Structures are given as C-alpha cells and as structure tokens.
C-alpha cells in the first residue's frame, strides 16, 4: 500500500490533488501499521510537500519519540521549527544537537554533518565545508557534485528550497 503512495507522490510534481491522494494512502497504511517509521516519515514528507509544516512536525515528533537517533528526522525538525518561526536560539540548539550527533555517533565526513554545521552557521561552518570537500577524491563525480551543491551555500535559500 505504501509503495503506491510513494509512486504517486514521486510523480505528482506540483499537483496538489495527487499529493492529497498519496497522503490518503499513507494514512491508510498508518492505520494498519501505526509504529512503522517509514510510513510516519513519508506522511511527514508528504505534509511538507503540501506545506502543512505543523502537521509534518507532529509526525517527526512521533518518529523521534520512537527512535531518538533518527538524525534525518531531527534535522528536518530543526528546519521546520525555523521555517515556522521558532526562536533563533531554539533552532540553533537543534542544529547543534544534530551536528554533535554526527560528530560523535556517525562521522564528520557525512554530508549531513556539513549541512547541520552550515545551518548552524558561525566561523566553524566554512572550515567544516572545506574539510569535507578536501576529503573527496579530486575529479570524481562525488567531488564535482558536492562542490556544485556547497560552493555558494546560502542557508536561507537552502531552507526555502527544502521547505518552500
């Protein structure tokens, strides 16, 4: 059932009715499997696509109650809170917690760490970005892609691209 919703969502583009159809299928799947993190994530994602950020945030909170180590959900929560106008201090602490999780539990060579540091801002962010890019094999497809994505990183632009 969930795969149908994801297929519809992937093909929906800017079609709100198709996104609503996908959300309906995901909600049916959620009724059958209320603790499935993938379904919850996809419901949150679908609500983000529909720009219903408060509902998306509620689903991310459910995910994080079940699995506090779901760092992707935590990072998206930080961005949603910022987009919804939560205090700058709260958002900063949120991004900081994501960066620390990457640093101590995953690895600093992970792009998620770089994005968390860039969203956190400060003088350390550019150093982290440069170290990440320097660690890639020169001339590789990965190096070209990440150089392109991170070259002129603008946190406001990134936030609005991720959450229009």
Buried (B, 14 or more C-beta within 10 A) or exposed (E): EBEBBBEBBEEBEEEEEBBEBBBEBBEBBBEEEEEBBEBBBBBBBBBBBBEBBEBBBEBBBBBBEEEEEBBEBBBBBBBBBBBEEBEEEEBBEBBBBBBEBBBEEEEBEBEBBBBBBBBBEEEEBEEBBEEBBEEBEEEEEEBEEBEEEBEEBEBEEBBEEBBE
